[in-house]
Amino acid sequence: MSNQRKPNFLLIVVDDMGYSDCQPFGGEISTPNIQQLADNGVRFRHFHTSALCAPTRSMLMSGCDNHQAGLGNMPPMHATNQYMQPGYEGVLNKNVLTIPEILRGTGYHTWMAGKWHLGEHKERRPYARGFERTFSFLGGGASHFSDQRALSAFEQPHTKYSEDGETVEYLPENFYSSDFYTDKMIQYLSEQNDDKPFFAYLSFTSPHDPLQVPDRWLDKYKGTYDSGYDAIHEQRLKKMKMLGLIPDDLTENEGSGMFKKWNELTEEEQKDQARKMEIYAAMIENLDWNTGRLFDKMKALNKFDDTIIFFLSDNGANPKEPAFYKPNTEELIAKSYDNSFPNYGKINSFISIGGAWAEVANTPLSYFKVTTYEGGTQTPLIVSGTRVHKRGVVTDELLHVTDLMPTILDYANIKYPSDNKDLKPLYGTSLKPYLQEETKQPIRNEFAVLGFEIGECKAVKKGDWKLIFMPPPYGKGDEWHLYNLKEDIKEEKNVAKEFPDKFNELKADWQAYAISVGYIKSNGESAVQKLGYEEFFRFDAKHRTGPKTKAKKSGTRNAKSTTPGD
């Protein structure tokens, strides 16, 4: 590596795209540019994120667990005993370094365009966390057009855009999120006037709700989804088997049973559901088209071949309807938006794909975003480029979003400052030896443990085994389930009683994980409702409502005393 120019890095993150939506993972949605990445790289079936956007992004940027990076819970979901506690600051904290902070200090250009969701205050914006050029959306979701409408009143305080650290008051009239973010990244690439390597972070807000797309894209998928949930699910399942992503004998996933089946819907409801999925699909094709524009510019500038490209979704497909975002209600949405059928997908509409389509989007996995079932945390990962020697489909390697930072540093031949006692330790591991085919060793062996928790949805994975705890409405909230994922990808058979020793082993692994990362069990009292959303989003330590905690030794540096609990 010392005799070779350091590589460029392009990190592409899409928002709430389902596991099987894009072509390389079995989807019917046209994504030829993402397919190009897959054809020239490796696609992984066992890549995991958090079940929610901001926690995933905190781990992606830092390589550290979300509970140590500041997103132990995602605003505004904090309980009063979690609010402003260490690891629960609601923003990317100062106990971690970001990829651009490290790379920029070693001669890299660092650019970002798109969703940040890791802090709205000036000192928390991407421009203050290592990026030299930025056009960023600071919140979790909003209108994709120039009106900047927030998802709800509680989301309003961080629903804003920032350019190079300064708030953007007005957007161009023709603004559409995916188009504009790509324009900005193309601008940054085009303005480079030296031969330094770069780290570019293109972070789409698409296809996060509200489902919206420019007019010329509205009817791209007209009629595609008229056949309904089961037909699309079966079609994807067949394609995934052909691609080698899933076993040939895998049967259809019966789903959670929480939503009406297609044949239980009225003709009008079927028409409504099909239209929502049409617009969702168009959003994904649009973001693929935009990646193609970026690739074309990179090739024209002779910067494509020396770039390692990562493509992923930040979590599983989104089941949430507009009324999910507090304090929205169905009545408020109906009154505040034009959700008439002809206006679907246009400005001043607010629609989502809902739970039934989210389950289809995550074929063959169970459940969706907000849960720690596989449908919530397993997303597509493609790593592509001439410096990536591995090719094809990998189904037997367990990966985590925190692996990307150490992989990037390894390729850049840069060491993480692990001797700095003020920094949290990296949670992930470098994939470079595997991607370079320098080793035949697995990325993680059968004894490696990965822990997950957000919003009291918990899981721990170890080898083929997974232990999961799910609160209502997606679980009873009173028991843990054990699954053997090698035999039961769909998490349908709880084998806790058949394998009590394995159950106890993974339960102990969960407890160790919870203590090591500083998990704080929610007391069930909403901080945003107690403080009011304006005060909540000040993220001011004077508003701490829970007990102060003291650090104690527990095997991982700076771990904090907690009550892991169930």
N, C-alpha and C positions, 0 to 999 in steps of 0.2 A: 504493500500500500504506500510505502514511503516514496517509491519511484513513480507513483501514479497520482494524477490530479485527484483531489478530493471530489467526491460526487456531489451533485445537486440532489435535493430532496423535494418532492412534491407530495403533500399530504392532502388528500381529498376526502372530506367527511360529508356524508349526506345525513339528513335529519329525519328519523322515524321511518326509514325505508325498511320494508319487511325482508326476511331472510331469502325468500324465493322470488322477489319481484324482478330483478334484473336478469338478462339473458344468460349470463354465465352460471347462474344458480337456478335455472329452470323456468324463469318467467317468460311470459308472452309479450311483455313490454319491450319495445325496440330500444336496445341500448348498445349499438354497434361499437361505440368508443370504449365503453367499459369492457365489452367482449374482446376488443383489441388488447386491452391490458391483460386480460386473463390468458389470451392466446400466447402472449409474450412474457408470461410470468407464472405464478403459482396461485391457486385459489385454495383457501382453507375452509373446511367445514366446521371445525371445532374452535372458532375464535369467539371470545367472550368480552362483553362490556358490562357496564352497570345497566340497570333496568330503566334509568332515566338520563336525560340529556346532560345536565351540568355535571353530575358526578363522573360520568364517562369522560367528559372533556377535561375535568381536573386531573384524572388519571392519565389521559392521553398526553397532556401538556407537561406533566411532572414526572411520570413514571412511578408515582407513589400511590398508595391506597387513598381512596376518596376521603376516608375519615381522618387522614393525616394531612391531606392537601387543603382542607377547609370546607369540603362538601359532604360532611357526614350526613347531612340532610339537605334537600334542595329547597331553596326559598320558593314559595312561602309555607313550606310544609313543617317547619320546625315546631316542636313542642316547647313549652316554656322552660323546661329543664335542660333543653339542648341549645337554646338560643344564645349565641355569642360565647359558647364554651369552646375550648381548644379543639380544633378539628371540625367545628360546626359553625365557623364564621359566616358561611353562606357565600364566600368569595374565595378565590385562589389565594391562600395565605402566604406569609413570608417564610414559612418553614420548608418550602420546596423551591427548587429552581425550575424554570421552564426550558424547553428545548431551545427556543430562540435566545434566551439569556446565555446559555452555554455556547451555542454555535456562533452567535454574534461576537462573543469575546475571543473567538479563534479565527476571525476573518471572514465569516459568512455574511452575506446579505440575508436579511430576514423580512419577509413580507406576509401580510395576512389580508384576506378579503372574505367577509362573511360573519357567521355567528360566533360570538365569544361566550356569553352566558356565564362568565366567571368574575363579574364585578363591574359595577357601573361607575363608581367613584373614580376620579381621574387617576389616582395612584394605583387603581386596580385594573385599568383598561389595558388592552394588549400593547398599546404604545409605551406603557410604563413597565411592561413585562417582557421586554426583549425584542419587540418588532420595530424595525426602523421606518416602515411604511405600513399604514393600516387603513382600511375602510371596514368598519366593524359594526355589526348589530349587537347590542349589549345585552339584550334580554333573551327570553326563551322562545318566543314566537310572536308574530304580529302579522298584519296584512302584508302581503307580498308586493303591494303596490305603493304609490307615493303617499297615501293618506296616513300611514304609520299607526293604524288602529291597533290598540293593545288587545290581547286575548280576554282581559277582564280588568276591572278596577284594581285588583290586587297586583296585577302585572304591570300596571302603568308606570310606576316609578323607574323601572329599568328598561322600559320600552323606548329606546332611543338609539340613534346612530352616532358614530364617532369617526372622524377622519384625522389621522395622525394625532390623536389625543384630544381633539376639540369636538364638542358636540355639533352635530349637523342639524340645523333647524328645519331646513326644507330639502326635500328630495326632488329630482327632476320629474316633470309631469309624466314622462314615459318610463319611469322607474319600474322595473320588475326585478325582484331580488336576485334570481339566478343569473339573469343577463348582466345585471349591473356588477355583481361581484366578479364575474368572469372578465368583464371589461376592465375592471380595476387591476386584476392580476395580470392581464395582458399589458396594461400600461406600465406596471412595475417592471415586468420583464423587458419591455421595449426600451425603457429609459436607462437600463443598466449600461454604464459606459466603461466597465472594466471587465476583467476575466475572473473575478472572484466567484467561488461557488455560492449557491443560494439555497435557502430553506423557504419554501413557499407553502402556505397553509390556506387552501381554498375550502371554506366551510359553508356549504349551502344550508339555507333554512328550509329548502324544499326536500321532501314533500310534507313537512310539518303542516298541520292545519293552521289557518283556514285553507281549504283546498281552492287554489286560485291559479289561473294561468292566462297569459295574453290571448286575446281573441282568436288569433290565427291558429292556436293550438287546441281550442275548445272541443272541436269535433274530430280530433285525430283518432279517437278510439270509439267512435259512435257504433253502437251495436255489439261491441266486443264482449261485453259482460251481460248481455241479455239472457244468456244460458244459466246464469246464477252461480252460487257459491260452489256447489258440489262439482259442477262441470269444470270450472277453472282449477279447483283443487286437484281433481283427477288428472287433468291435462298437465299440470305442473309436476305432479308425482311421477307421471310417466317419463317426462323429460329429465327429471333429476336422476331417475334410475338409469336412463340412457347415458347420462354424463358421468355416472359412477359416484354420485354424491351420496346416495343412499342404497341400502340393500335391495336386491331385486324382489325379495319376498315381503317387503314392507307394505302393510295394508294401510288403508285410508285412516286418517285421524278423525275420530268421531267428534272432536271438539269439546269445549267446556260445558256445553248444554245451557249456556246462559242466554243465548240469543235464538230468535226464531229461525227455523230452517226456511229455505227458499220457497218450498211448496206450501208453507204456512203464511206466506205474505200475500196480500191482495195484489192484483195486477198493478194498481197505482204504486204500492210500496215497492214492488219489483222494479218498476220503471225508475223510481226515485233512487233505489240502491244502485242500480246499474249505472245511472248517470254520475253518481258520486265517485264510483270506481273509475269511470272514464276520465274524469278530471284528474284524479290521483295519478293514473297511468301517464297522462299527458305531462304532468309535472315532472315525472321521472324521465320521460323521453327528452323533455326540454333541458334538464340538467345534464343529461348525457350529450346532447347537442352542444351545450356550452363547454363541456370538457373537450369535445372534439375541436371547437374553436381554439381553445387554449393549446391543445396538442399541435395544431397546425402552426400556430405562432411560434411555439417552441422549436418545431422542426425548421421553420423558416429562419430562425435565429441560431440554428445549429446548437440548441440546448437540450434537445429531447433525448438523444442517445446516451448522454452522460448523466441522466436523471433517474434516481430510484423513486418509483411512484407507489404510494400506498393508497388503497381505496377501501373505505369501510362505511358502515352506518353506525350511528351512535347508540342505537338500541333497537329493539324489535318494533314492529308496526304498532301504530297508535290506536287503541280502542275507544279513546275518550271522545265523547260528544261535546259540543260547545258549552253546555251547561255544567260540565265538569269543573271548569275554571272558576273558582270562587271569586266573588259572590254571584256569579251568573245564575240565572234560572232560565227555564225554557220560555217563560213568559217574557223575560227581559230580552232574550235573543230574538224572539219573534217580533218584538216591538222595535228593536234597535237596528235590525238588519233587513235587507231585502232578500229573503231566502225563498223567493218565488222560483219555480222550476226554471224559467227562462234566464234567471240571473245567476244560477249556479256557476261557480267558478269565476265570477266577475267581481269587480270592486264592490264593496259594501255587501258581500255575501259572507257567511260564516258557516261552512259545512265541514264534516269530517267523514271518513270512511266507516267509522263505527266498529264495534267488536266483531261482528260476523266476518266482514271483509278483512279485518286485521288478522283473524285466525287463518284465513286463506293466504294472506300475504306472507305468513310465517310458515307455510307448508314445508315440511311435515311436522313441525314442532308444535308444542302445546302452549296455549295462552299467548301473551303479547307484552308490550311495553307496560311498565309499572309493576310487573311480577318478576320473580326470580326463577320462574319456569324457563325452559330453554327458549321459548318464543319471546321472552323478554330480554334475554342477555346474549343469545347467540346470533351473530350478524355476519354478513359476508365480509371476508377480508381477501383482497388481492394485493400481492406484492409483485411488481413488474419492473423490468428494465434490463439492460445489457449486463449490468453487474450482478444481477440475480440469476444464478445458474440453474436453480431448481425450476422445474416446469410441471404442469399438470394439476391434478386434483389431489389434495391431501385430506384424508378423512380421519386419521388416527392420531393426530397431534393436538394436544390441548394448549391453546394459546390465550393470552389475556391482553387487554388494551394497554396495560403498563409495559408490555414487552417492546412497544414501538420506540420509546425514547432510548433504552439501552441499545436497540438495534441500530438506530440512527447514529448514536455516538460511536458505536463499534465500527460502522462503515466509514465514519469520518476520522477514525483513529484518535478519538478524544476520550479522555478518562473522566468519569463522574467524580466530583470532589467528595468522595466518601469519608475523608478524614475530617470534614467539617462537622463538628458535633451538634451544631445548631440545625442541621438539615435532617429531614426525615430520610430513612433508607429507601432505596429503590425497591419496589415490589416485584417488578418484572425482570425478565432475563433476555439477553440478546439472542436474536434469531439468525444472526449473520452466519455462524458456522453451518447451520442447517441449510440456509438459503444458498450458500456457496457450495454446498455438498462437500464440505471439508470434513464432515463427521457423519457417521451412521448412528450416532447416539440419539435417542429421542430428545425432543426439546424439554419435556418434563417426564420424569420416571413415575412409576406407579405409586410412589410414596409422596410425591409433591402435592401440596394442598393449595387450593384457591378458595378464598372466602368472598362472600357477597352479602351486602346488606344495604337497603335503602327503604325508608318508610316502613320499617319493621318486617319487610319481606327479606327473608334470609336464606342463604344456601351455602353449602360447602361441597367442593368437588375434589375427588381424590381417585386417580386412576379411572376405572370404569364406573365408579360409584358417585352418587350424589344424594346429599341429605338436604331437605328443604322444609322451611316453615313459612306458611302463608296466612296472613290475617284476613279477615273478611274484607271485601266480598268474594275474594278469589280462593279463600280457604276458611276453615272453621276457626283458625286462630288458637287451637288448643292442642295441636299435635304436630310432630315432625313426621315427614314421609321419607322413605329410603327407596331409591331407584338404582337399578343397574342399567346404565345408559347404553352399554354395549348390546344388551339384549332388548332394551326397552327405550328407544330413542324418544318415544312419544310420552314418556312418564305416565303410563297408565296403570302400572301394577306396583303398588306399595308393598315392598318386601321386608318391612321393618321387623315383623314377627318371625319371618323365616331366618333372618340373619341378625340376631340380637347383638352379637359381638361386633359386627361391622357397624351396626347402628350406634353402639356406644363409642366405638372408635372415632367415627365421624362427628359425633356430638362433642367429644372431647376436643377434636380438631377445631370445631366451630368456637368453642369456649376460648381456646388458646388464641385463635384469630381475633375474636372480639376484644380480648384484653390487650393484645399486642397493638391494635390500631386505635384503641380508645373509643370504642363504641359506647354510646350512652342510650340506654333503653328509654323510649318515649314515655312520658307520664300521661299522655293522651290529651293534654290541654294545649290548644292552639295558641302559639305566640302571636301570630298576626291578628287573631281575633281579640286578644287581650290588649295588644299595643295599638292596633290600627295599622293599616298597611303603610301609611307614610312614615310613621315612627319605626315600624319594622325594618323598612328598607334603608334606614339610616345606618344600620349595622353598627350601633354605638354600644360600646362595652358598658356604659352606665345603665343600659336597659337589661342587663343580665338578670334573668329571673330565677335561675337555678343555683344550686350551691357551687361554690368554687371547688376546683379539684386540684389535687396535688399529684405530681409525678411519682410513679413508683416503678421499680425494676420488674420487668416481666418478660425478658428475653428479647425485646425489641427496644431500641433506643427511644427515649422520650415517651414511652407509653404512659397513659394516664389512668388513674383508678376509675373503674366503671362498675356497673352492675350488668353483666352480659344478659343474664336471665333467658327466658324463652320467648 
